Amino acid sequence: MHLVCFDTETTGLDVQKEHIIQLSLVKIETDNWSVVDQRNWYILPEVNFTIPAEAEAVHHISKEFLLENGVSLRSIYEDFIAFTAGCDILSYNGNGYDAPILYFNLKRLGLSFDFENRTWYDALFLERIHMEGKIDPETGERYHCNLTATYTRYYGHPFEGAHNSLDDVMATIEVFKKQVQEHGWAWAEREEFHFISFDRWLYRKGGYYYLNQGAHKNESIETMLRIDRSYLEWLVDKCQWTDDQTRGIVEPYLGRVQKTDHSVDRVQTESPAPKKPSRGKRRSKGTISDADLSLF
């Protein structure tokens, strides 16, 4: 099986507003984990842009470098589509960050990508499952699951070139290989890997959609209809960070439109038991926090 691992470097953390400035893809044959082909592009945004000093300090890509060496995302689009054709995708936190920012960068250019008809393996998601509840005996704290820490646990040393997207891709492949070797492909197959929430408001599990952030995180849409319908109305009507994908999923539950392609095909007749509503939490703005820098 061919699998494409990808990673990005960007101008910032807001998936809906920031620009991809490096995009790396490596295609592997999972029967023997050999590299089949690869692409590595430095991307020059088509609009005026800035790279904050804190972002440049992480990935060491300057605006001057891009002006001299960058290519437009539009110019490599056909190669990108051809390279990923028929392949499932692998990443490290890509389902929560790199895939959504890719979606919005393409959308701004009027371009599209088939996000639905493939599996999106996320090695960070798997590592968090693997390390859940485990404590580092040396520190007495939970193990870190960022890419560098995870790679070091598996191989006994950190990898070189962290925060260069091509090096991060190679490290992700090595981590995923260890995960599959230790736990098997059946363990690595997750229902969550078949749905990418572009604005990161939702996730799908067990035939239900759940809120992925905000005051009612981890509540199902069905439960929200009973405990706080107004929150769903706010989400689709007033929240400036809600994408059309989320609106297309939530609005049928509100009885507003016919079921769309984004809706679950086989919604179960019994919804999960409602949990006690969360209180005192602020609604999320739908952007990655500074703390998420530790994942990269």
C-alpha positions in Angstrom: 0.0 0.0 0.0 1.2 3.5 -0.8 0.8 6.1 1.9 1.7 9.8 1.6 3.1 11.5 4.7 2.9 15.3 4.7 3.7 18.3 6.8 3.7 22.1 6.5 5.4 25.1 7.9 3.3 28.2 8.1 3.3 32.0 8.9 1.3 31.4 12.1 -1.2 29.2 13.9 -4.6 30.4 12.7 -5.6 27.7 10.2 -8.2 30.0 8.6 -6.0 33.0 8.0 -2.3 32.0 7.9 -0.3 30.9 4.9 1.6 27.7 4.1 5.2 28.5 3.4 6.6 25.0 3.1 4.8 21.8 2.0 6.5 18.4 2.1 5.2 15.1 0.9 6.9 11.7 1.0 5.3 8.6 -0.5 6.1 5.3 1.1 5.4 1.6 0.4 4.1 0.2 3.7 4.9 -3.4 2.9 8.6 -2.5 3.5 8.5 1.1 4.6 10.6 2.2 1.6 10.4 5.7 0.2 8.8 5.7 -3.3 9.0 9.4 -4.1 8.9 12.8 -2.4 8.2 16.5 -3.0 9.4 19.5 -1.0 8.2 23.0 -1.9 8.8 26.4 -0.4 5.5 28.3 -1.0 5.4 32.0 -1.8 1.9 33.3 -0.9 0.2 35.2 -3.7 -0.8 38.1 -1.4 1.2 40.4 0.9 2.3 38.5 4.0 4.5 38.7 7.1 6.3 36.0 9.0 6.3 36.9 12.8 9.6 36.6 14.5 8.4 33.9 16.8 7.3 31.8 13.8 10.6 32.3 11.9 12.5 31.4 15.1 10.8 28.0 14.9 11.1 27.1 11.2 13.9 29.5 10.1 12.1 30.4 6.9 12.3 34.2 6.2 10.3 36.3 3.8 13.4 37.1 1.9 14.1 33.4 1.4 10.6 32.9 0.0 10.8 35.8 -2.3 14.0 34.3 -3.8 13.2 30.6 -3.7 9.4 30.2 -3.3 6.8 29.0 -5.8 3.1 29.6 -5.6 0.7 27.0 -4.2 -1.3 27.4 -7.4 1.8 26.5 -9.6 2.4 23.1 -7.8 -1.3 22.3 -7.4 -1.5 19.8 -10.2 1.6 18.0 -9.1 0.3 17.9 -5.6 -3.0 16.3 -6.8 -1.2 13.8 -8.9 1.2 12.9 -6.2 -1.5 12.1 -3.6 -4.0 10.4 -6.0 -5.3 7.2 -4.7 -3.3 7.4 -1.5 -4.2 7.6 2.2 -2.5 10.3 4.2 -0.2 10.3 7.3 0.8 13.2 9.5 1.7 14.2 13.0 -1.1 16.4 14.2 -2.1 17.0 10.6 -5.8 16.1 11.3 -6.0 19.0 13.7 -3.7 21.5 12.0 -2.0 20.8 8.7 -5.1 19.4 6.9 -7.3 22.3 7.9 -4.7 24.9 7.0 -4.2 23.2 3.7 -8.0 23.3 3.1 -8.2 27.0 3.7 -5.1 27.9 1.7 -6.5 26.0 -1.3 -10.0 27.5 -0.7 -8.6 31.0 -0.9 -7.2 30.2 -4.3 -10.5 28.6 -5.5 -8.8 25.2 -5.5 -10.1 21.9 -3.9 -8.8 18.6 -2.7 -10.6 15.3 -1.9 -10.4 15.2 1.9 -13.3 12.7 2.3 -12.4 9.6 0.3 -9.2 8.6 2.1 -7.9 7.7 5.5 -6.0 10.3 7.4 -3.7 8.5 9.8 -2.5 10.8 12.6 0.5 9.5 14.5 0.0 12.1 17.3 -3.5 10.8 17.9 -2.2 7.3 18.1 0.6 8.2 20.4 -1.7 9.9 22.8 -3.8 6.7 23.0 -0.7 4.6 23.5 0.7 6.9 26.3 -2.6 7.7 28.0 -2.2 7.5 31.8 1.5 6.6 31.7 3.9 8.5 33.9 7.5 9.2 33.4 9.3 7.7 36.4 12.1 10.2 36.1 10.0 13.3 36.3 6.7 12.0 37.8 4.8 13.7 35.1 2.9 12.5 32.0 5.0 11.8 29.0 5.2 14.5 26.3 3.8 13.5 22.9 5.3 16.1 20.7 7.2 14.7 17.6 10.7 15.1 19.0 9.8 13.5 22.4 8.0 10.6 20.7 10.7 9.9 18.2 13.3 9.9 21.0 11.2 7.4 23.0 11.2 5.0 20.1 14.8 5.4 18.9 16.8 6.6 21.9 17.8 9.9 20.4 16.2 13.0 18.8 16.0 13.4 15.1 17.8 16.2 13.2 16.0 19.0 11.5 12.9 19.4 13.7 10.6 22.1 12.3 11.7 21.6 8.8 8.6 20.0 7.3 10.6 17.5 5.2 12.6 16.3 8.2 9.4 16.2 10.3 7.8 14.0 7.6 10.6 11.5 7.7 10.5 11.4 11.5 6.7 10.9 11.4 7.1 7.9 9.1 9.6 6.3 11.5 7.3 6.9 14.5 4.3 5.5 12.6 6.3 2.5 11.5 7.1 1.7 15.2 3.4 2.2 16.2 2.2 -0.2 13.6 5.0 -2.7 14.3 4.1 -2.7 18.0 0.3 -2.6 17.9 -0.7 -3.7 14.4 -2.6 -2.1 11.5 -6.0 -2.9 13.1 -5.0 -0.8 16.2 -4.0 2.1 13.9 -7.4 2.1 12.1 -9.7 4.6 13.8 -13.1 6.0 12.7 -11.8 9.5 13.6 -9.3 9.2 10.7 -12.2 9.3 8.1 -13.3 12.8 8.9 -11.4 16.1 8.8 -13.1 19.1 10.5 -11.8 22.1 8.6 -12.7 24.6 11.3 -12.0 22.0 14.0 -15.5 22.4 15.6 -16.4 18.7 15.2 -15.2 15.2 15.3 -17.0 12.0 14.4 -17.2 8.7 16.3 -19.6 5.8 16.6 -21.9 7.3 14.0 -22.3 10.6 15.9 -20.8 14.1 15.5 -19.4 15.7 18.6 -18.2 19.2 19.5 -14.5 19.3 19.5 -14.0 22.6 21.4 -15.9 25.3 23.3 -18.1 25.3 26.3 -19.8 22.0 25.3 -16.7 20.0 24.2 -17.4 16.3 23.7 -21.1 16.7 23.7 -22.9 15.1 20.7 -25.0 17.2 18.3 -28.1 15.1 19.3 -27.5 15.9 23.0 -27.0 19.6 22.3 -30.4 19.7 20.7 -31.8 18.8 24.1 -29.6 20.7 26.5 -28.6 23.9 24.6 -30.1 24.2 21.1 -29.2 27.9 21.1 -25.5 27.0 21.2 -25.9 25.2 17.9 -27.8 28.2 16.5 -25.0 30.5 17.6 -22.4 28.1 16.0 -24.0 28.2 12.6 -25.4 31.7 12.6 -23.0 34.0 14.5 -19.7 32.3 15.1 -17.2 33.9 12.7 -14.9 30.9 12.7 -17.6 28.4 11.5 -16.9 27.0 8.0 -19.6 25.9 5.6 -18.7 22.3 6.2 -19.8 22.5 9.9 -23.0 24.5 8.9 -23.8 21.7 6.4 -23.5 19.1 9.1 -25.3 21.0 11.9 -28.2 22.7 10.1 -30.1 19.5 9.2 -30.3 18.7 12.9 -31.9 22.1 13.4 -34.4 21.2 10.7 -33.3 23.9 8.3 -32.1 22.1 5.2 -32.0 18.7 3.7 -29.3 16.3 4.7 -26.0 17.0 2.9 -23.1 14.9 1.8 -21.3 15.9 5.1 -24.0 14.3 7.2 -23.5 10.9 8.8 -25.1 8.3 6.4 -26.2 6.0 9.2 -27.0 8.1 12.3 -28.0 5.8 15.1 -31.5 6.0 16.4 -30.4 6.2 20.1 -28.1 9.2 20.9 -25.6 9.1 23.8 -26.9 9.9 27.2 -26.5 13.6 27.9 -23.8 14.7 30.2 -24.0 17.5 32.7 -23.6 20.8 30.7 -20.2 22.4 31.2 -20.3 25.7 33.0 -18.0 28.7 33.3 -16.0 27.9 30.2 -15.4 30.5 27.5 -16.4 29.7 23.9 -13.4 28.8 21.8 -12.4 31.1 18.9 -11.5 28.1 16.8 -7.8 28.9 16.6 -4.8 27.0 17.9 -3.5 28.3 21.1 0.2 29.1 21.8 0.4 25.9 23.9 -0.1 23.8 20.7 3.3 24.9 19.5 4.6 22.1 21.7 3.1 19.5 19.3 5.5 20.3 16.5 
